[in-house]
Amino acid sequence: MRFPRAALRRFASALFVTAAAIAAPSAYAEAVNVYSARQEALIKPLLDKFTDETGIEVNLVTGKDDALLTRLQTEGRNSPADVLLTVDAGRLYRAKEAGVLQPVQSDFLEETIPANLRNGEGYWYGLSVRARVIAYATDRVDPEELSTYEALTDEKWRGRICVRSSGNIYNQSLVASMLSTEGEAATEEWIEGLVANFARPPQGGDRDQIKALATGQCDVALVNSYYYGAMLQSDDAEERAAADKVAVFFPNQDGRGTHINVSGAGVTKSAKNIEAATALIEFLAGPEAQQWYAETNNEYPANSEVEASALLESWGDFKADSVDVTELGRLNAQAVMAMDRANWK
């Protein structure tokens, strides 16, 4: 995979420094309170491991992304939250702009997380990466037919594309990335052509797009890669059966690369325990937690020193778009307006 990474041995010295930094629970007198938009099952084991290794207790509150941001704004400086965990750079950008985060300086995070996957001022750091890929029905589409996001506007795809709504932040961020690299005129032309090729009105989540491929409602779809991985490994036989009829393709490999996004974390402006909060984010960026993200969540590590899981590697190497993910938030409003003008429901 051409997603940036290097040998694990080069990480050893940094790991030692980080372990030393978080190994003394006496330095942190209080628990860390975390507001997380990630489901408890996807984050609690890591938080428990952090407690085991440091003695720092973690109190977890989970909820929807927008609801947690609203809660932080409402609670203001009286909020008990020390850390906000959320998905999509667009939401991390919103949190920073809403004034609910504060910058923290961490040499470890700055050295570990690539510059394009974090806020340049230290307000938030990406912790895991997902690619927005083209999923296709293997019995009806030859991967040789696929190339770029832009090529999905070709007339041969008329009535063959499934995608979720324009209200979804993942689609908004994809459009924002195109605005950043291709400009407004080319992006609006692409949106119009894509909408013209929809097989049905946008609906459901990414799993629903994969199920629609399996049942023949469409032939290609835009989905986040980790949903496909989750369905392949699902306890639900129906989900596994649907995923078995589908494969994924990484677009734009001869150009800017496949669009990627992040889940990430920042220290809240109201944090009472900044050192421990920073230590927790450093732990989540470390090799053990990053490997857990890859194996359990089917996401690519944001830490460029950590290998992807065997399942992700089985999909092949890919070139990732190197656009600064901060742009996905900065251009979000422009992306939404462009989608509205093209009647992407």
C-alpha positions, 0 to 999 in steps of 0.5 A: 500500500502506498499510504505512507508508512515506515518500518516499526523499528524507527518508532522504538525510541519515540515509543519509549519516550511516550511510555515514559510520559504516560507511565506515572499516574501520580502526575495526574490526580483526576480522571479523564472525561471523554465525550465520544462520537465513536460507539462504546464497543469501538473505543472502550477497550482502548480506554480500559487499556490506557487505565491499566497502563497508567492508573488514570481512570477514564469516564466515557460519554457517547453520543451523536457527533452533532449532539456532543458538539451542541452539548459542549457549547451549551455547557461552556467552561463548566463542561466536565469533558476533557477530550472530544473524540469524533469522526470526520475532519469536517466535524473536528473542524467544526469543533475547533471553529465553535471554540470548544477545543484548545491547542495542546503541544505534543512533540510525540503527536507532531512527530507521529501523526502526518501533518495533513492529518492534524490541525496545524495549531494542535487543536486536534489530531487524526487517529485513524484513516478511512478511504472513500472507495468505489464499491462494485458488484463483482458479477456485473462490473469489471474493475478494468471499467473503473478509474476515477471519481470523475469517470463515474459521470460517464453515460455508461453508469447512467442509473447504476450508482448508489450513494447516501444523501448529501446531508452525510458528512462523508459525502460533503468531505469528498466534495470538499476535497475535490473543491480543494484540488480541482476547483469549483467549476470542475467539482460542480460539473462532476456533481451534476454528472454523478447525480444524473447517474444515480440508480435511486434517490440517495438513502440509507448508510454505507452498509445499505449501499453495499446491500443495494449492490448485492441485490442488484439495485445498482452496480457501483457505490461510494462507501467508506472502506471500513464499512465493507471490512465490518460487513465481511467480518460481521456476525450477521450472515446477511451482511457477510453474504452481501459483502461477498458479492462486492469488491472495492476499488481505489480511484484516482491512482494515476492522479491525486489519489483516493480521498481519505478522512480521519477520526480524531480527538482534541482536548476541550477548552473546558478541560480540567486535566489537560496533561492526562487528556493529552496523554490519552490522545498520545496513547491512542496515537501509539502503536498498540492502539493504532494496531487495535484500530486496524484489526478491530475497526478496519481503519488504516492507522494514522500513525505512519509507522504502524502496519494496516491489518491483514484484511486491509492489506488484502485489498492492495496498496493504494495512493492516498490523497495528500490534501490537508484534511483541515480543508474538508472542514474549511470548504464544507459549507461551499461543498453543501451549497454545490451539492444543493445546486446540483439537486443531490438530495 
